[in-house]
């Protein structure tokens, strides 16, 4: 049975998304900003992709629609 995600925010990344890289900042169209806090590199290109931020074990992760990987993030705005 699949574990239900604790989604804390949904939104759209503003402009081009080119993947994950250390300390990358993800800016949402509604003004939220999240910084990648995990050393992970993934190349992926999308324009204005939909995303979800979910919480697991006290940490926050971003999930980009169409990408099967997640990365830990921290909210900065």
C-alpha positions in Angstrom: 0.0 0.0 0.0 1.4 3.4 -1.0 2.1 5.9 1.8 0.0 9.1 1.5 2.2 12.2 1.1 1.8 15.1 3.6 1.5 17.9 0.9 2.1 21.3 2.5 2.1 23.4 -0.7 1.3 23.2 -4.4 2.3 25.6 -7.0 4.0 26.4 -10.3 7.7 27.1 -10.8 8.1 30.5 -12.5 9.8 30.2 -15.9 12.4 27.6 -16.9 13.2 24.6 -14.6 16.5 23.0 -15.5 16.7 20.3 -12.8 18.3 20.0 -9.3 21.7 21.3 -8.3 23.2 22.3 -4.9 21.7 25.4 -3.3 19.3 26.0 -6.3 16.4 28.4 -5.6 13.0 27.5 -6.8 10.7 30.5 -7.2 6.9 29.9 -7.5 4.5 32.1 -9.5 2.8 33.0 -6.1 6.1 34.4 -4.7 7.1 31.4 -2.6 10.9 30.6 -2.7 12.5 27.3 -1.7 16.2 26.5 -1.7 17.6 23.0 -2.4 19.3 21.8 0.7 20.5 18.4 -0.5 23.5 17.7 -2.8 21.8 16.1 -5.7 22.2 16.8 -9.4 19.5 16.0 -12.0 19.1 17.5 -15.4 15.5 18.0 -16.5 14.0 20.8 -18.6 10.4 22.1 -18.2 8.7 25.5 -18.5 6.4 26.6 -15.6 6.1 23.0 -14.2 3.6 22.2 -11.5 5.2 21.1 -8.2 4.3 19.9 -4.8 6.1 20.4 -1.5 5.6 17.6 0.9 6.9 16.8 4.4 8.4 13.5 5.5 10.3 12.8 8.7 10.4 16.5 9.6 12.0 17.5 6.3 10.5 19.1 3.2 10.9 17.8 -0.4 9.9 19.2 -3.8 8.4 17.0 -6.4 8.2 18.3 -10.0 5.4 16.9 -12.3 7.0 14.7 -14.9 10.2 14.0 -12.9 10.4 10.8 -10.9 13.0 12.2 -8.4 12.6 14.5 -5.4 15.0 16.7 -3.5 15.1 18.1 0.0 14.3 21.9 0.2 13.9 24.7 2.8 11.6 27.6 2.5 13.3 31.0 2.3 10.2 33.2 1.4 
